[in-house]
């Protein structure tokens, strides 16, 4: 698809997709934390791992920095995987699909690989990078678009299919 500046997604459409995706990311985070904590609890209660003198697993998990950090890293990994997988396989998350926007490469001869997608994820600054679209109303490029040489386009209903997934 050829780039057309008039087709680039504006701030409010991007914001709506971010809100939608944030709800999904929270659900993924909660579910992944539940699985991790359940597995850790089983390992501690069956004495596969030591409770380190704590009577209850919850006390150990609240007072041990390693376990707290492990849960947080696990959750972050799954949330990041959600975004990266959908961006790589179709250029859209579920929220982007609902709001008919998609990531496209500004240089079609270069594939959008995971390295660029990770840069995109980090440089979005939890959505703050998208504020640049408000200042750059002519080009409608966010910080993450500029750093990864991509753009987010508004799609027609016919273009918004899921054949690439």
C-alpha angles and dihedrals in degrees: 000000000000119000116252118180092211088060095054114117117254129227099265095049089050090047092052091051090049092053090049092047092045090060090051092046091052090051091049090048093050093047094046091048090050092053093046094047092046092052091045091049091052091049092050097043093048088049092241083129125029121253087213093227096311118130096209127044091223091059091053093047093049095047102038114084093200094057093044091050091045092056092047094049091047092052093045090050093054094045091049090047089055092057097039095048095050093044091050094045104051104343093255138091118211091265091050090050091051090051093041099241129130140183115247131183116245089210107049093191090065119069119226100241131184092267092061091042091053089050088050092051095048095042093052085074092212090308098315091108087066091066087078087073088069091055095040096050092154098057098022093212121151124211091260090051092054096046094049099036092240137122135207113230131197109236132212117237090258093052092048098083130132101226091119093060 
